[in-house]
Each structure stands twice: as C-alpha cells, then as structure tokens.
Amino acid sequence: MLTLEMMPPLMFGGLVVFLLIGFPVAFSLAAVGLFFGFMSIELGFFTSAYLGNLPFRVFGIMSNELLLAIPFFTLMGAILERCGLAEDLLEGTGQLFGKVPGGLAYAVILVGAVLGAITGTVAASVIAMGMISLPIMIRYGYDMRIATGVIAASGTITQVIPPSLVLIILGDQLGKSVGDMYAGAIGPSILQVGLFILFILLTSIFQPHKVPALPPEALGPRGWPLYWRVLKGMVPSVVLIFLVLGTIFLGLATPTEAGAMGAVGAVALAAINRRLTWSLVKQAMDNTMRITCMVVFILVGSTVFSLVFQGVDGSLWIEHLLSHLPGGQTGFLVFVNIFIFFLAFFLDFFEIAFIVVPLLAPVAAKLDINLVWFGVLLCVNMQTSFMHPPFGFALFYLRGIAPKTVRSSDIYWGAVPWVGLQLILVAIVIFWPESVTYWLEAGTGVDPDSVRIEVPLPDLPAEDAPVIFK
C-alpha cells in the first residue's frame, strides 16, 4: 500500500524515467503531475478541491509581467544577431589586437562579453563570432581546439552577463528582483572574462605557436580608420547597454520596460546598418515565438508538477534530504553544485531552472543563504550546460557553422579547459561571496518582515459604526 512518504520519491523517479525515454520536458512534467495528482486524490492524500488551485496558478503565470521581458530580450538578440553589429565589432577589434599573440582570441572574448550584454542569448553570440572569426583563425594557424573553445566559451558568457534570460527566470523562481540578480552578476561576469583572458595570456606565453599573431598584411590599414571602425561598432553597443541595463540599475525602468526599449534600440541599429528588412523581422519574430512558447509550456508543466509535489509534502522531503547533509551550508552548496553540473549533461538551463531551483530555494532559505547570491551561483554553474556533451548547445551551434575540415572531436576536446575555467569561477563565488554581494545595494538594514504597522480604530458610537457585511 502506498503511503504519503513514498509519493515524493516516486514522483521524482517517474519524472526521471520520462525524461530518459525522451519525452518533451514540458509534457513530461504535466503528465507526471496529473497522474500522481489523480492517484493522490484516490488514495486520500488530498481532495479534488486542491487541484482546483491549478487554473489560478496558470493564470498567475500568464499575467506575470516580469516574464514578458523574455520575448523582448529574445527579440532584441535575434535582431542584433542579423544586423551586422557583431561583424563590425569583431573585425575592428580583431585588427586592433591582431598584432599580438592571441590577439584574435582576446578580441573574441571581449566582443563576446559585449554581445552578451546587448543580446542576452548564447546562440546569437556563438553563431556570429564563429562565422566571422573561425575562418580567420584557421587561415592563420590557430590551434583548432583553442579556436573552437574560445568561440564557444565566449558565447556562453552571455549566460552570466546581464541581461541574461537565465537571471530573469532565476529571479522569478527565487522570488527576487531581476535588478538585484543583474547587480549580483556583475562581479562574476568580470571575473569570468578575466579568467578567459588569463588563459589566453598563459597560452601565448608558454605555447605561442597555438595562438600566433596576425601577419602585417592581414591587419589592414592602421591609424584613425581603424579606431573609427572600432568606435563605430562600440558606441552603439554602449548606448544600447545603458538603455537596457542602466535604466534598470537606476530604477528608471522595470526589466520588462527595459527589454521593450532594448528591442526598439535593436530595430534602430538594424535600420542604421541598413539591414532592417521584412525578412529579418520575420525571422527574429519567429525565433522569439519559438523560445517564448517553449518557456511558457515548460513553466505551465512545472507548476502542475510542483503543485502536486507540494500536496504530497514533497517540499518537506527535499528539505529533510538536503538540510541534513554533513557540512551545513558548505556541504549543501557542494552537493547542489555537483548535482547541477551533472544534471546539465542532460537538461538545458530552462529545464533546470523550472524543475530543480524551486525545490532547492526553500532549503537554501532555511540554511540562511542569500538567495540572490545563490541564484547567481547557480547561473554560473548552469553555463557549463552549454559547453559539455552530450547536449552542449554552444558546441552544436559551432558545429553547425564550422567548415567541414574542423573535426567534431576538436570542438568537444577544445571545450574541456573552458569548462574547467567556469568551474573555477563556481569555486571563487562559493568561497568569495563578496564577488556577488558587493554589487548589491546595502539597503536600509531593516527586515521588512519585522515591520508592524498598527492603525488604531476610532471610538465610534454603536449606532454610527460602519456596517461592512450585512
């Protein structure tokens, strides 16, 4: 006979089976949730009225204005991917740094960071940089693993650098403001770029033949034409970054409003570059529709699963399981990060954010862990999901646009040291929390939960007392 204590592990195991079989995540979540929901009603674990909360939760998803930022940022990234901004940035910056060993790699890292701050999507960064810089790296003798690795890794910086879609979703799932998530991610973003540059610097010192400097004939004209070309690509990017992120940090706009302004700015940049066509707009809108629909369906499926999971005391099961790990906070963080790292071999970041994070957040809060810091830490960890097989999407994107002469084994092996650098950043964030919390506002020092406002009622004669219900 099934008992209430057996339901949470059975639900979790059933979900794993569905995912291993290969069913779509959104429908797997909903199917498992409804199956165990009806079973729980029959077994008397909760009543049918409990599932009546489901329409209200789905309506809450559809009316959540924060999630409206996702299509805006996705549309912005899709337009910028095709408007020529990446080409101008990469070509100019590549010529600027090309005369030093590893110069092209430095350019890819820096442009990847800038593109991450204005597109918010990994695909846009990896595809744009791969199509432009990879043929040049191949032509001038870059080690194939270094070349493919730096392109894929620099694209995944987008995961951490605001206005990352991951940070929006994590903020929603953790119940924290997106502005705080963006502010907390500034430090890790800088550290990640610094680690990547340090790796190329060490490679250029100890193995310079793997990252050669460009020959003079490949550098093009120097002087003011070159600097003007770099500024022409950089200034619009800085303006768009301020339009999107500056307005959020200054409190002038919500993430949704900033995303809308970013989308308008992307359209303006495409028009300035004379690439704003109906075909471009149609492709961008189609890509936006696909990603947004995927997110909404996964979110609806996850709310079905989480409602039933909570109804059978699944949150208490998870809390008991994780809050008693040896080592307290440190033990919990080590376990969670190892778990997320290996889970990312099979699930992408959307699925991890919607399935796993809601289960981990209550335990982290009970252990007195700053949820903004915890969310940024998970975001840093989840960027590895784009870099390691079998479902490293950054590697898939790169494989799709790389010449046939580039072997798939070079792409996969080339990703290994960069995954290691990302894990080093995970360790840095764990043991140096100030890398995240330093950028957060100090606040008033008052706990809102401790504030009590009591309004005294006036003494009215009985006959003059207001009648609320009659």
NORVEN-V219529 format. One record per helix or strand of 2 or more residues. SS is the DSSP state (helix for helix, strand for strand). FROM is the first residue (numbers start at 1). LEN is the number of residues. If there is no record, write none. Layout:
# NORVEN-V219529
ss:from:len
SS:FROM:LEN
SS:FROM:LEN
This chain:
# NORVEN-V219529
ss:from:len
helix:4:18
helix:25:19
helix:48:4
helix:54:9
helix:65:18
helix:85:13
helix:103:17
helix:122:18
helix:144:16
helix:165:10
helix:178:29
helix:208:3
helix:216:4
helix:224:26
helix:255:18
helix:278:34
helix:314:10
helix:328:16
helix:349:7
helix:357:10
helix:371:16
helix:393:9
helix:408:24
helix:434:4
helix:448:3
helix:462:3
